[in-house]
Every structure is written in structure tokens, then in C-alpha cells.
Amino acid sequence: MEELQKEKRELVEKKEELLREYNVMQRKLIKIESLIKDVCEKSETGHIYIEEIEQGMYGMTFTYCKICGHEVV
């Protein structure tokens, strides 16, 4: 029983460590995406937006920059 509890504690600690690392990476990714968007916006051409419509009766419309992928919400 003690072995199982020890293994469980180790797994919980590892899980928490991985979640912290994931959160750090997620924040970095958001910053980089923001920088990419800003650089594209300030470039010579600026954003070049494309509009796509899903096929089907209730097709949604998506608008995004073909250069950097910035999606207009």
C-alpha cells in the first residue's frame, strides 16, 4: 500500500511540474503570436485579410490574415 501511495505522490508532483511548464510555454506562445501580429500590422503591406465561409447550410465566416494568420474575431 505504501508503495502505491508513494508512486501516486510522485505522479502528482510530476503532473504539477508539467502543468507549470505548460503554463509558461502557453504565456510565451501568446507573447510571440502577439509580436508576430504587431510586426505584420506594421509591415509595408500590413495585414492581408482573407474571408472564408464554411460549406453547409450554417457555414460560419472566418476572416484571417494570409501572412501571419491573425484571426479577426
N, C-alpha and C positions, 0 to 999 in steps of 0.2 A: 504494500500500500504506500509506504514511504517513497519508494522508487517512482511510482506513478505521480505522486504529488510533486516530487522534485522535478520530474520531466514536464509536468504541467506548468510549474512556475517558470522554468527555463523557456518554454514555448511562449508564455505570456510576455516575458521580458523581451524575447526576440521580436514578437509581434509589435510591441510598443516601440521598439527601436526602429523597426521597418516603417511604421506609421510616421514616426518623426522624420525619417529620411524622405519619405514620400511627400510630406507636407513641405519640407524645404525645397524639394525639386519642383513641386507644384507652384510655389511662390516664384522661383527662378523662371519657370516657364512663362508665367503670367507677365513678369517683367520683360522678358525677351520678346514675347509677342507684342507687347505694347511698344517697345523700341522699334520693332520691325514696322509696325503700323505708322509710327511717327516719321520714320525715315522715308517710307513710301509716300506719305502725305506731303512731305517737304521736298520730294524729288522733282526733277524737271517736269515729268508727266503727271505727277500726283497719282491719286488712285484712279484706276480704270475699272469702273463698275460694270458687272455683267449681271443680268437678271435671268434666272432660270425658273421655270414652272414645272412642278412635278406633273407627270401624266396621271390621268384619272379624273373622276368626277369632282373630287375635292382637292385638286392639286394645289399645294402651297407654293408661294412665290419666295424665292431666295435671291438676295442681292449681295454680291461679294466682289472684292477687288481681284482682278485676274492676276495681278502682280504679287501681292502679299497675302491674299486670302482673307483679308479683313471682311467680316460679315456684318452687314447693316441689319440691326435688329429692329 
